Amino acid sequence: MQKYIMSGLFFTACIVAIVLMFTLPGKDQVAEEAKPSMPEVVLDAASAETVVTANCITCHGDQLQGGVGPNLQKVGSEMTPEEIYSLVSKGKAIMPSFKGKLKEEEIANVAQWLAAKK
Ligand code: HEC
């Protein structure tokens, strides 16, 4: 009798495991959610230039020619707007994170403006 109870429990545990396998988010999904998603904005070049002048040219140069940070004059041929958005939000090495300092929409606008530089 106990044998049947045990195998019944085992069977139930298997069902639960299978259900969880399909309902819990997979690794890919978790990685996707960790990436900041870029808000949709209509490119406003004038506002992008203002934000860049105030926040970025100290390191990237007044013509974006580079300095402490790399040259950004052709950054659009290497990075997508989403990649730039993510990098500017999170920061990288000595480049500070701008999340909280700039609005998400401002970062997205700057990302699109820079991504158009090819
Ligand atoms: C304190 C200096 C500093 C400031 C301020 C700064 N950056 Fe940077 N930035 C860097 C450095 C250094 C790197 C290179 C990081 C690395 O790859 O190690 C970088 C990298 C980048 C890159 C990637 C370039 C590439 O070719 O890999 C982008 C895009 C960028 N910055 C945009 C911006 C924007 C937009 C701003 C203003 C909102 C900004 N940065 C402000 C220092 C700075």
Backbone and ligand atoms as CSV (ligand in chain L), in Angstrom:
chain,resi,resn,atom,element,x,y,z
A,1,MET,N,N,0.843,-1.214,0.000
A,1,MET,CA,C,0.000,0.000,0.000
A,1,MET,C,C,0.868,1.250,0.000
A,2,GLN,N,N,1.876,1.262,0.890
A,2,GLN,CA,C,2.747,2.426,0.982
A,2,GLN,C,C,3.446,2.716,-0.354
A,3,LYS,N,N,3.757,1.636,-1.067
A,3,LYS,CA,C,4.388,1.744,-2.385
A,3,LYS,C,C,3.547,2.627,-3.309
A,4,TYR,N,N,2.212,2.382,-3.267
A,4,TYR,CA,C,1.330,3.131,-4.155
A,4,TYR,C,C,1.287,4.604,-3.770
A,5,ILE,N,N,1.293,4.856,-2.457
A,5,ILE,CA,C,1.281,6.253,-2.000
A,5,ILE,C,C,2.553,6.942,-2.475
A,6,MET,N,N,3.683,6.256,-2.286
A,6,MET,CA,C,4.966,6.843,-2.684
A,6,MET,C,C,5.001,7.137,-4.182
A,7,SER,N,N,4.560,6.164,-4.981
A,7,SER,CA,C,4.638,6.402,-6.428
A,7,SER,C,C,3.638,7.478,-6.835
A,8,GLY,N,N,2.520,7.552,-6.081
A,8,GLY,CA,C,1.547,8.615,-6.338
A,8,GLY,C,C,2.166,9.976,-6.075
A,9,LEU,N,N,2.886,10.081,-4.972
A,9,LEU,CA,C,3.551,11.351,-4.618
A,9,LEU,C,C,4.593,11.715,-5.670
A,10,PHE,N,N,5.355,10.704,-6.079
A,10,PHE,CA,C,6.407,10.931,-7.074
A,10,PHE,C,C,5.810,11.456,-8.381
A,11,PHE,N,N,4.698,10.808,-8.762
A,11,PHE,CA,C,4.018,11.183,-9.989
A,11,PHE,C,C,3.536,12.645,-9.907
A,12,THR,N,N,2.935,12.988,-8.758
A,12,THR,CA,C,2.452,14.358,-8.567
A,12,THR,C,C,3.610,15.359,-8.653
A,13,ALA,N,N,4.749,15.012,-8.007
A,13,ALA,CA,C,5.912,15.895,-8.026
A,13,ALA,C,C,6.385,16.121,-9.463
A,14,CYS,N,N,6.351,15.048,-10.270
A,14,CYS,CA,C,6.761,15.176,-11.675
A,14,CYS,C,C,5.853,16.144,-12.423
A,15,ILE,N,N,4.559,16.011,-12.208
A,15,ILE,CA,C,3.605,16.891,-12.884
A,15,ILE,C,C,3.895,18.351,-12.495
A,16,VAL,N,N,4.067,18.572,-11.190
A,16,VAL,CA,C,4.347,19.936,-10.709
A,16,VAL,C,C,5.610,20.467,-11.369
A,17,ALA,N,N,6.674,19.632,-11.433
A,17,ALA,CA,C,7.938,20.059,-12.025
A,17,ALA,C,C,7.744,20.444,-13.489
A,18,ILE,N,N,6.963,19.630,-14.205
A,18,ILE,CA,C,6.760,19.914,-15.635
A,18,ILE,C,C,5.988,21.222,-15.813
A,19,VAL,N,N,4.957,21.399,-14.985
A,19,VAL,CA,C,4.161,22.625,-15.085
A,19,VAL,C,C,5.046,23.843,-14.800
A,20,LEU,N,N,5.864,23.744,-13.744
A,20,LEU,CA,C,6.757,24.864,-13.398
A,20,LEU,C,C,7.730,25.172,-14.526
A,21,MET,N,N,8.213,24.091,-15.172
A,21,MET,CA,C,9.175,24.265,-16.259
A,21,MET,C,C,8.615,25.186,-17.340
A,22,PHE,N,N,7.300,25.063,-17.574
A,22,PHE,CA,C,6.717,25.858,-18.647
A,22,PHE,C,C,6.206,27.222,-18.183
A,23,THR,N,N,5.947,27.359,-16.885
A,23,THR,CA,C,5.363,28.623,-16.439
A,23,THR,C,C,6.399,29.594,-15.895
A,24,LEU,N,N,7.485,29.086,-15.271
A,24,LEU,CA,C,8.507,30.003,-14.756
A,24,LEU,C,C,9.241,30.640,-15.929
A,25,PRO,N,N,9.645,31.926,-15.797
A,25,PRO,CA,C,10.366,32.554,-16.906
A,25,PRO,C,C,11.706,31.860,-17.133
A,26,GLY,N,N,12.026,31.638,-18.384
A,26,GLY,CA,C,13.309,31.015,-18.728
A,26,GLY,C,C,14.438,32.002,-18.563
A,27,LYS,N,N,15.667,31.530,-18.713
A,27,LYS,CA,C,16.849,32.390,-18.575
A,27,LYS,C,C,16.814,33.555,-19.558
A,28,ASP,N,N,16.434,33.252,-20.805
A,28,ASP,CA,C,16.416,34.282,-21.851
A,28,ASP,C,C,15.472,35.408,-21.477
A,29,GLN,N,N,14.281,34.979,-20.976
A,29,GLN,CA,C,13.276,35.963,-20.609
A,29,GLN,C,C,13.778,36.874,-19.488
A,30,VAL,N,N,14.456,36.289,-18.492
A,30,VAL,CA,C,14.965,37.068,-17.368
A,30,VAL,C,C,15.998,38.078,-17.872
A,31,ALA,N,N,16.899,37.631,-18.760
A,31,ALA,CA,C,17.916,38.523,-19.318
A,31,ALA,C,C,17.249,39.671,-20.078
A,32,GLU,N,N,16.188,39.344,-20.797
A,32,GLU,CA,C,15.460,40.340,-21.575
A,32,GLU,C,C,14.900,41.422,-20.655
A,33,GLU,N,N,14.350,41.001,-19.504
A,33,GLU,CA,C,13.747,41.956,-18.586
A,33,GLU,C,C,14.782,42.825,-17.877
A,34,ALA,N,N,16.005,42.296,-17.704
A,34,ALA,CA,C,17.050,43.053,-17.032
A,34,ALA,C,C,17.542,44.208,-17.907
A,35,LYS,N,N,17.381,44.054,-19.227
A,35,LYS,CA,C,17.806,45.106,-20.143
A,35,LYS,C,C,16.817,46.259,-20.052
A,36,PRO,N,N,17.271,47.488,-19.860
A,36,PRO,CA,C,16.298,48.575,-19.802
A,36,PRO,C,C,15.640,48.741,-21.165
A,37,SER,N,N,14.319,48.835,-21.199
A,37,SER,CA,C,13.681,48.993,-22.501
A,37,SER,C,C,13.533,50.473,-22.808
A,38,MET,N,N,13.859,50.812,-24.041
A,38,MET,CA,C,13.911,52.216,-24.434
A,38,MET,C,C,12.506,52.741,-24.704
A,39,PRO,N,N,12.115,53.853,-24.065
A,39,PRO,CA,C,10.803,54.416,-24.386
A,39,PRO,C,C,10.804,54.959,-25.818
A,40,GLU,N,N,9.641,54.905,-26.448
A,40,GLU,CA,C,9.555,55.422,-27.817
A,40,GLU,C,C,9.465,56.942,-27.775
A,41,VAL,N,N,10.336,57.606,-28.514
A,41,VAL,CA,C,10.263,59.057,-28.589
A,41,VAL,C,C,10.439,59.471,-30.040
A,42,VAL,N,N,9.885,60.630,-30.375
A,42,VAL,CA,C,10.117,61.199,-31.695
A,42,VAL,C,C,11.377,62.046,-31.564
A,43,LEU,N,N,12.330,61.809,-32.454
A,43,LEU,CA,C,13.624,62.484,-32.367
A,43,LEU,C,C,13.468,64.003,-32.359
A,44,ASP,N,N,14.078,64.626,-31.341
A,44,ASP,CA,C,14.106,66.078,-31.239
A,44,ASP,C,C,15.581,66.467,-31.158
A,45,ALA,N,N,16.162,66.814,-32.306
A,45,ALA,CA,C,17.608,67.038,-32.399
A,45,ALA,C,C,18.061,68.195,-31.515
A,46,ALA,N,N,17.268,69.277,-31.457
A,46,ALA,CA,C,17.668,70.443,-30.675
A,46,ALA,C,C,17.786,70.075,-29.196
A,47,SER,N,N,16.814,69.328,-28.703
A,47,SER,CA,C,16.850,68.950,-27.295
A,47,SER,C,C,17.975,67.953,-27.029
A,48,ALA,N,N,18.250,67.065,-27.989
A,48,ALA,CA,C,19.372,66.119,-27.841
A,48,ALA,C,C,20.686,66.880,-27.715
A,49,GLU,N,N,20.861,67.894,-28.567
A,49,GLU,CA,C,22.111,68.672,-28.520
A,49,GLU,C,C,22.270,69.391,-27.192
A,50,THR,N,N,21.169,69.922,-26.664
A,50,THR,CA,C,21.223,70.602,-25.371
A,50,THR,C,C,21.661,69.635,-24.267
A,51,VAL,N,N,21.058,68.440,-24.259
A,51,VAL,CA,C,21.384,67.443,-23.234
A,51,VAL,C,C,22.839,66.995,-23.367
A,52,VAL,N,N,23.277,66.761,-24.597
A,52,VAL,CA,C,24.659,66.313,-24.823
A,52,VAL,C,C,25.654,67.402,-24.419
A,53,THR,N,N,25.355,68.649,-24.785
A,53,THR,CA,C,26.244,69.753,-24.427
A,53,THR,C,C,26.375,69.855,-22.906
A,54,ALA,N,N,25.263,69.686,-22.204
A,54,ALA,CA,C,25.297,69.830,-20.752
A,54,ALA,C,C,25.912,68.630,-20.042
A,55,ASN,N,N,25.850,67.436,-20.634
A,55,ASN,CA,C,26.219,66.233,-19.886
A,55,ASN,C,C,27.362,65.407,-20.452
A,56,CYS,N,N,27.664,65.558,-21.728
A,56,CYS,CA,C,28.544,64.571,-22.359
A,56,CYS,C,C,29.838,65.142,-22.925
A,57,ILE,N,N,29.829,66.423,-23.336
A,57,ILE,CA,C,30.990,66.913,-24.086
A,57,ILE,C,C,32.241,67.078,-23.228
A,58,THR,N,N,32.079,67.144,-21.900
A,58,THR,CA,C,33.271,67.219,-21.050
A,58,THR,C,C,34.172,66.015,-21.308
A,59,CYS,N,N,33.586,64.881,-21.587
A,59,CYS,CA,C,34.391,63.671,-21.828
A,59,CYS,C,C,34.487,63.308,-23.307
A,60,HIS,N,N,33.424,63.611,-24.059
A,60,HIS,CA,C,33.415,63.155,-25.459
A,60,HIS,C,C,33.797,64.251,-26.449
A,61,GLY,N,N,34.065,65.469,-25.946
A,61,GLY,CA,C,34.522,66.547,-26.819
A,61,GLY,C,C,33.375,67.377,-27.361
A,62,ASP,N,N,33.620,68.690,-27.586
A,62,ASP,CA,C,32.524,69.565,-28.017
A,62,ASP,C,C,32.059,69.260,-29.448
A,63,GLN,N,N,32.892,68.578,-30.220
A,63,GLN,CA,C,32.455,68.128,-31.550
A,63,GLN,C,C,32.248,66.604,-31.519
A,64,LEU,N,N,32.156,66.031,-30.327
A,64,LEU,CA,C,32.072,64.583,-30.119
A,64,LEU,C,C,33.301,63.872,-30.677
A,65,GLN,N,N,34.400,64.647,-30.768
A,65,GLN,CA,C,35.625,64.091,-31.360
A,65,GLN,C,C,36.364,63.172,-30.399
A,66,GLY,N,N,35.920,63.144,-29.144
A,66,GLY,CA,C,36.560,62.271,-28.165
A,66,GLY,C,C,37.470,63.050,-27.239
A,67,GLY,N,N,37.838,62.432,-26.162
A,67,GLY,CA,C,38.687,63.034,-25.132
A,67,GLY,C,C,38.917,61.931,-24.118
A,68,VAL,N,N,38.377,62.136,-22.918
A,68,VAL,CA,C,38.422,61.060,-21.913
A,68,VAL,C,C,37.631,59.849,-22.456
A,69,GLY,N,N,36.494,60.143,-23.061
A,69,GLY,CA,C,35.660,59.092,-23.659
A,69,GLY,C,C,35.946,58.987,-25.149
A,70,PRO,N,N,35.473,57.927,-25.790
A,70,PRO,CA,C,35.744,57.749,-27.221
A,70,PRO,C,C,35.020,58.758,-28.113
A,71,ASN,N,N,35.517,58.892,-29.336
A,71,ASN,CA,C,34.886,59.690,-30.383
A,71,ASN,C,C,33.494,59.106,-30.669
A,72,LEU,N,N,32.480,59.996,-30.748
A,72,LEU,CA,C,31.112,59.513,-30.985
A,72,LEU,C,C,30.586,59.971,-32.343
A,73,GLN,N,N,31.490,60.545,-33.190
A,73,GLN,CA,C,31.008,61.121,-34.441
A,73,GLN,C,C,30.395,60.086,-35.390
A,74,LYS,N,N,30.818,58.815,-35.253
A,74,LYS,CA,C,30.253,57.774,-36.121
A,74,LYS,C,C,29.721,56.607,-35.296
A,75,VAL,N,N,29.293,56.926,-34.072
A,75,VAL,CA,C,28.883,55.851,-33.153
A,75,VAL,C,C,27.680,55.062,-33.688
A,76,GLY,N,N,26.874,55.728,-34.531
A,76,GLY,CA,C,25.689,55.073,-35.093
A,76,GLY,C,C,26.011,53.921,-36.029
A,77,SER,N,N,27.244,53.892,-36.551
A,77,SER,CA,C,27.576,52.761,-37.433
A,77,SER,C,C,27.996,51.547,-36.610
A,78,GLU,N,N,28.190,51.747,-35.305
A,78,GLU,CA,C,28.589,50.621,-34.451
A,78,GLU,C,C,27.523,50.219,-33.452
A,79,MET,N,N,26.666,51.168,-33.071
A,79,MET,CA,C,25.700,50.867,-32.023
A,79,MET,C,C,24.280,51.211,-32.454
A,80,THR,N,N,23.313,50.405,-31.990
A,80,THR,CA,C,21.900,50.697,-32.236
A,80,THR,C,C,21.422,51.690,-31.170
A,81,PRO,N,N,20.277,52.351,-31.418
A,81,PRO,CA,C,19.746,53.260,-30.387
A,81,PRO,C,C,19.555,52.542,-29.055
A,82,GLU,N,N,19.090,51.286,-29.094
A,82,GLU,CA,C,18.854,50.523,-27.856
A,82,GLU,C,C,20.164,50.294,-27.100
A,83,GLU,N,N,21.244,50.000,-27.836
A,83,GLU,CA,C,22.538,49.768,-27.188
A,83,GLU,C,C,23.051,51.047,-26.533
A,84,ILE,N,N,22.903,52.170,-27.247
A,84,ILE,CA,C,23.348,53.449,-26.687
A,84,ILE,C,C,22.496,53.801,-25.465
A,85,TYR,N,N,21.184,53.571,-25.583
A,85,TYR,CA,C,20.280,53.852,-24.464
A,85,TYR,C,C,20.697,53.065,-23.225
A,86,SER,N,N,20.979,51.787,-23.439
A,86,SER,CA,C,21.359,50.915,-22.331
A,86,SER,C,C,22.685,51.364,-21.710
A,87,LEU,N,N,23.666,51.686,-22.567
A,87,LEU,CA,C,24.985,52.101,-22.068
A,87,LEU,C,C,24.896,53.420,-21.288
A,88,VAL,N,N,24.163,54.393,-21.840
A,88,VAL,CA,C,24.063,55.694,-21.169
A,88,VAL,C,C,23.272,55.559,-19.857
A,89,SER,N,N,22.259,54.689,-19.852
A,89,SER,CA,C,21.484,54.486,-18.616
A,89,SER,C,C,22.326,53.844,-17.531
A,90,LYS,N,N,23.105,52.830,-17.924
A,90,LYS,CA,C,23.840,52.064,-16.926
A,90,LYS,C,C,25.233,52.602,-16.647
A,91,GLY,N,N,25.825,53.328,-17.615
A,91,GLY,CA,C,27.209,53.757,-17.474
A,91,GLY,C,C,28.146,52.625,-17.850
A,92,LYS,N,N,29.415,52.951,-18.051
A,92,LYS,CA,C,30.397,51.911,-18.377
A,92,LYS,C,C,31.770,52.412,-17.952
A,93,ALA,N,N,32.501,51.617,-17.188
A,93,ALA,CA,C,33.817,52.001,-16.662
A,93,ALA,C,C,33.705,53.383,-16.010
A,94,ILE,N,N,34.490,54.372,-16.463
A,94,ILE,CA,C,34.432,55.676,-15.792
A,94,ILE,C,C,33.280,56.539,-16.284
A,95,MET,N,N,32.600,56.086,-17.332
A,95,MET,CA,C,31.423,56.852,-17.753
A,95,MET,C,C,30.303,56.620,-16.745
A,96,PRO,N,N,29.758,57.728,-16.192
A,96,PRO,CA,C,28.730,57.560,-15.156
A,96,PRO,C,C,27.399,57.070,-15.728
A,97,SER,N,N,26.575,56.510,-14.866
A,97,SER,CA,C,25.203,56.153,-15.240
A,97,SER,C,C,24.359,57.425,-15.237
A,98,PHE,N,N,23.526,57.592,-16.259
A,98,PHE,CA,C,22.690,58.785,-16.318
A,98,PHE,C,C,21.248,58.492,-15.910
A,99,LYS,N,N,21.008,57.239,-15.479
A,99,LYS,CA,C,19.669,56.883,-15.011
A,99,LYS,C,C,19.383,57.702,-13.755
A,100,GLY,N,N,18.266,58.401,-13.731
A,100,GLY,CA,C,17.957,59.227,-12.571
A,100,GLY,C,C,18.441,60.664,-12.738
A,101,LYS,N,N,19.553,60.856,-13.490
A,101,LYS,CA,C,20.039,62.227,-13.734
A,101,LYS,C,C,19.299,62.830,-14.917
A,102,LEU,N,N,19.077,62.004,-15.924
A,102,LEU,CA,C,18.318,62.443,-17.091
A,102,LEU,C,C,17.025,61.639,-17.131
A,103,LYS,N,N,15.987,62.222,-17.748
A,103,LYS,CA,C,14.737,61.482,-17.907
A,103,LYS,C,C,14.958,60.357,-18.913
A,104,GLU,N,N,14.210,59.248,-18.747
A,104,GLU,CA,C,14.334,58.125,-19.687
A,104,GLU,C,C,14.114,58.592,-21.117
A,105,GLU,N,N,13.160,59.511,-21.300
A,105,GLU,CA,C,12.860,60.009,-22.645
A,105,GLU,C,C,14.032,60.825,-23.194
A,106,GLU,N,N,14.720,61.561,-22.287
A,106,GLU,CA,C,15.875,62.352,-22.735
A,106,GLU,C,C,16.999,61.424,-23.200
A,107,ILE,N,N,17.229,60.351,-22.432
A,107,ILE,CA,C,18.274,59.403,-22.818
A,107,ILE,C,C,17.901,58.742,-24.156
A,108,ALA,N,N,16.629,58.389,-24.293
A,108,ALA,CA,C,16.182,57.749,-25.539
A,108,ALA,C,C,16.353,58.697,-26.721
A,109,ASN,N,N,16.054,59.964,-26.507
A,109,ASN,CA,C,16.196,60.959,-27.573
A,109,ASN,C,C,17.661,61.115,-27.973
A,110,VAL,N,N,18.550,61.220,-26.974
A,110,VAL,CA,C,19.983,61.337,-27.240
A,110,VAL,C,C,20.488,60.070,-27.958
A,111,ALA,N,N,19.985,58.904,-27.525
A,111,ALA,CA,C,20.409,57.638,-28.134
A,111,ALA,C,C,20.049,57.612,-29.618
A,112,GLN,N,N,18.840,58.088,-29.934
A,112,GLN,CA,C,18.426,58.112,-31.345
A,112,GLN,C,C,19.248,59.112,-32.139
A,113,TRP,N,N,19.528,60.248,-31.509
A,113,TRP,CA,C,20.303,61.306,-32.177
A,113,TRP,C,C,21.714,60.787,-32.483
A,114,LEU,N,N,22.324,60.134,-31.495
A,114,LEU,CA,C,23.683,59.601,-31.700
A,114,LEU,C,C,23.678,58.444,-32.708
A,115,ALA,N,N,22.634,57.606,-32.640
A,115,ALA,CA,C,22.578,56.439,-33.533
A,115,ALA,C,C,22.442,56.866,-34.994
A,116,ALA,N,N,21.977,58.113,-35.215
A,116,ALA,CA,C,21.857,58.604,-36.586
A,116,ALA,C,C,23.203,59.096,-37.115
A,117,LYS,N,N,24.217,59.166,-36.251
A,117,LYS,CA,C,25.552,59.633,-36.668
A,117,LYS,C,C,26.327,58.452,-37.228
A,118,LYS,N,N,26.421,58.386,-38.561
A,118,LYS,CA,C,27.100,57.249,-39.186
A,118,LYS,C,C,28.187,57.745,-40.128
L,1,HEC,C1,C,33.101,61.141,-17.109
L,1,HEC,C2,C,33.273,61.080,-18.545
L,1,HEC,C3,C,32.081,60.738,-19.419
L,1,HEC,C4,C,30.878,61.388,-19.515
L,1,HEC,C5,C,30.387,62.602,-18.727
L,1,HEC,C6,C,30.142,60.713,-20.567
L,1,HEC,N1,N,30.866,59.668,-21.072
L,1,HEC,FE1,FE,30.307,58.388,-22.538
L,1,HEC,N2,N,31.979,57.326,-22.279
L,1,HEC,C7,C,33.025,57.645,-21.421
L,1,HEC,C8,C,34.036,56.612,-21.484
L,1,HEC,C9,C,35.339,56.589,-20.724
L,1,HEC,C10,C,33.565,55.648,-22.403
L,1,HEC,C11,C,34.244,54.343,-22.796
L,1,HEC,C12,C,33.774,53.258,-21.849
L,1,HEC,C13,C,34.413,51.919,-22.134
L,1,HEC,O1,O,34.100,51.329,-23.189
L,1,HEC,O2,O,35.194,51.487,-21.301
L,1,HEC,C14,C,32.276,56.131,-22.897
L,1,HEC,C15,C,31.516,55.478,-23.845
L,1,HEC,C16,C,30.375,55.990,-24.418
L,1,HEC,C17,C,29.673,55.396,-25.530
L,1,HEC,C18,C,30.075,54.136,-26.280
L,1,HEC,C19,C,31.029,54.530,-27.380
L,1,HEC,C20,C,31.698,53.351,-28.030
L,1,HEC,O3,O,32.144,53.540,-29.177
L,1,HEC,O4,O,31.844,52.312,-27.390
L,1,HEC,C21,C,28.592,56.179,-25.795
L,1,HEC,C22,C,27.530,55.979,-26.875
L,1,HEC,C23,C,28.620,57.274,-24.841
L,1,HEC,N3,N,29.709,57.140,-24.036
L,1,HEC,C24,C,27.687,58.286,-24.790
L,1,HEC,C25,C,27.672,59.273,-23.807
L,1,HEC,C26,C,26.581,60.212,-23.657
L,1,HEC,C27,C,25.360,60.313,-24.541
L,1,HEC,C28,C,26.909,60.987,-22.575
L,1,HEC,C29,C,26.078,62.113,-21.962
L,1,HEC,C30,C,24.710,61.812,-21.611
L,1,HEC,C31,C,28.194,60.533,-22.067
L,1,HEC,N4,N,28.617,59.481,-22.839
L,1,HEC,C32,C,28.858,61.080,-20.985
L,1,HEC,C33,C,33.090,58.757,-20.627
L,1,HEC,C34,C,32.063,59.650,-20.396
